[in-house]
Amino acid sequence: MTIAPDALTVPGSVGGYTVKSINALRLTMPVPANATLLGVTLSGGSGLGSTPSVAVNGTNIVLSVPGPIGGGQSFTLPAVTLQLQAGATGTTITTQLGGNSYSDPGLTFNASVPVWIFTLNVPTACYPQPNPVLSSTRVE
């Protein structure tokens, strides 16, 4: 299964404050139920300011982009390809984003925001609510 995100744009400002950049972006996806993860690879991506990486952390796949990605800049996260071994016949394998609360976010990053003579590093965390199914495969 391959999850290929659309292009995104870092806001140039939020709440009247300029966003200089974002960094330390982490996107979490659970390893799909009813399948065994054999491997995960990245391909593509643009405007990321650095080389992204992917790792398996327990039951989650974590895409990391150190950045920085400039405020107002468009970027595309790399496609994440999961090599899966299907589980039992009659089950369904679905992919979704991770996170279900601010204490268990699916997306985190730091925003660099100049305020007067200082630049603040603002940690940001979010999660999808509701959490849509990105792909679904029935095992026959």
HELIX and SHEET records of a PDB file:
SHEET    1   A 3 THR A   2  ILE A   3  0                                        
SHEET    2   A 3 ALA A  79  ALA A  86 -1                                        
SHEET    3   A 3 ALA A  35  SER A  43 -1                                        
SHEET    1   B 2 LEU A   8  THR A   9  0                                        
SHEET    2   B 2 SER A  74  PHE A  75 -1                                        
SHEET    1   C 2 SER A  13  VAL A  14  0                                        
SHEET    2   C 2 TYR A  17  THR A  18 -1                                        
SHEET    1   D 4 SER A  53  ASN A  57  0                                        
SHEET    2   D 4 ASN A  60  VAL A  65 -1                                        
SHEET    3   D 4 SER A  21  PRO A  30 -1                                        
SHEET    4   D 4 ILE A  69  GLY A  70 -1                                        
SHEET    1   E 5 SER A  53  ASN A  57  0                                        
SHEET    2   E 5 ASN A  60  VAL A  65 -1                                        
SHEET    3   E 5 SER A  21  PRO A  30 -1                                        
SHEET    4   E 5 LEU A 107  VAL A 115 -1                                        
SHEET    5   E 5 PHE A 118  CYS A 126 -1                                        
SHEET    1   F 2 THR A  92  THR A  95  0                                        
SHEET    2   F 2 SER A 135  ARG A 138 -1                                        
END                                                                             
